[in-house]
């Protein structure tokens, strides 16, 4: 299973997505039931795509992420390719469409290499 790197400062977050060719960030909030139930469904999908380096941000630890990325709800799922945000999902994330989107982004990353 892919290990999600814990990002504990806004500088960690910036370094994480800017230094990778492709990355995925899962933003959650403590006490968020949707966050807790969605993560185990998302984790294996991301694990099948090692081209995406995966990170996790807790909103209570890194509150600056709200302003930096205009995150207004949790969970928020962000994909970056070459330092640019290409896709975002928030709150209720249907798994089948999410899986198709990850496949599409994966093909895009592969075509860039």
C-alpha positions as CSV (number, residue, x, y, z in Angstrom):
1,X,0.0,0.0,0.0
2,X,1.2,3.5,-0.8
3,X,2.4,5.4,2.2
4,X,1.0,8.9,2.4
5,X,3.7,11.4,3.6
6,X,2.4,13.6,6.5
7,X,2.8,17.2,5.5
8,X,2.9,19.3,8.7
9,X,3.6,22.8,7.5
10,X,2.7,25.0,4.5
11,X,6.4,24.8,3.5
12,X,6.2,21.0,3.5
13,X,3.2,21.2,1.3
14,X,4.8,23.6,-1.2
15,X,8.0,21.5,-1.4
16,X,6.0,18.4,-1.8
17,X,4.0,19.3,-4.9
18,X,6.6,21.6,-6.5
19,X,9.4,19.1,-6.4
20,X,7.4,16.2,-7.8
21,X,6.4,15.6,-11.4
22,X,3.1,14.2,-10.2
23,X,1.5,14.4,-6.7
24,X,-1.7,13.8,-4.9
25,X,-2.6,15.6,-1.6
26,X,-5.4,14.4,0.7
27,X,-6.6,17.2,3.0
28,X,-8.7,16.1,6.0
29,X,-10.0,17.5,9.2
30,X,-10.1,15.9,12.7
31,X,-13.5,14.6,13.6
32,X,-14.6,14.5,9.9
33,X,-16.6,11.3,9.3
34,X,-16.5,11.7,5.6
35,X,-12.7,12.1,5.7
36,X,-12.2,9.0,7.8
37,X,-14.5,6.8,5.6
38,X,-13.2,8.1,2.3
39,X,-9.5,7.6,2.9
40,X,-9.5,3.8,3.0
41,X,-11.4,3.8,-0.4
42,X,-9.0,6.3,-2.0
43,X,-5.8,4.8,-0.7
44,X,-5.8,1.6,-2.8
45,X,-6.7,3.6,-6.0
46,X,-3.7,5.9,-5.4
47,X,-1.5,2.9,-4.5
48,X,-2.2,1.5,-8.0
49,X,-0.6,4.6,-9.5
50,X,2.9,5.0,-8.1
51,X,3.6,7.9,-10.5
52,X,1.7,10.0,-8.0
53,X,3.6,10.7,-4.8
54,X,0.9,10.9,-2.1
55,X,0.7,13.3,0.8
56,X,-1.7,14.0,3.7
57,X,-2.5,17.3,5.3
58,X,-4.5,17.8,8.5
59,X,-6.3,21.1,8.4
60,X,-5.8,21.6,12.1
61,X,-2.1,21.2,11.8
62,X,-1.7,23.4,8.6
63,X,-4.5,25.9,8.7
64,X,-2.7,28.1,6.1
65,X,-3.7,25.5,3.5
66,X,-7.2,27.0,3.5
67,X,-5.9,30.3,2.0
68,X,-3.1,28.8,-0.1
69,X,-5.3,26.4,-2.0
70,X,-8.8,27.8,-1.4
71,X,-9.9,24.8,0.5
72,X,-13.3,25.4,2.0
73,X,-14.3,21.8,3.0
74,X,-12.8,18.5,3.9
75,X,-11.9,16.2,2.6
76,X,-10.3,17.8,-0.4
77,X,-8.3,15.8,-2.9
78,X,-5.8,17.7,-5.1
79,X,-3.8,16.4,-8.0
80,X,-0.7,18.3,-9.2
81,X,1.4,17.7,-12.3
82,X,4.6,19.6,-12.7
83,X,3.6,22.0,-9.9
84,X,0.2,22.9,-11.3
85,X,-3.1,21.8,-9.9
86,X,-4.9,19.8,-12.5
87,X,-7.8,18.3,-10.7
88,X,-9.7,18.7,-7.4
89,X,-12.5,16.8,-5.6
90,X,-14.1,17.8,-2.4
91,X,-16.4,16.4,0.3
92,X,-18.5,13.6,-1.3
93,X,-16.3,11.8,-3.9
94,X,-18.0,9.1,-5.9
95,X,-15.4,6.3,-6.2
96,X,-16.0,5.1,-9.8
97,X,-15.7,8.6,-11.4
98,X,-12.7,9.3,-9.2
99,X,-11.0,6.1,-10.4
100,X,-11.6,7.0,-14.0
101,X,-10.1,10.5,-13.4
102,X,-7.0,9.0,-11.8
103,X,-6.6,6.7,-14.8
104,X,-6.9,9.7,-17.1
105,X,-4.4,11.8,-15.1
106,X,-2.1,8.7,-15.1
107,X,-2.1,8.5,-18.9
108,X,-1.3,12.3,-19.0
109,X,1.7,11.9,-16.7
110,X,2.9,8.9,-18.8
111,X,2.6,10.8,-22.0
112,X,4.8,13.6,-20.5
113,X,7.7,11.2,-19.8
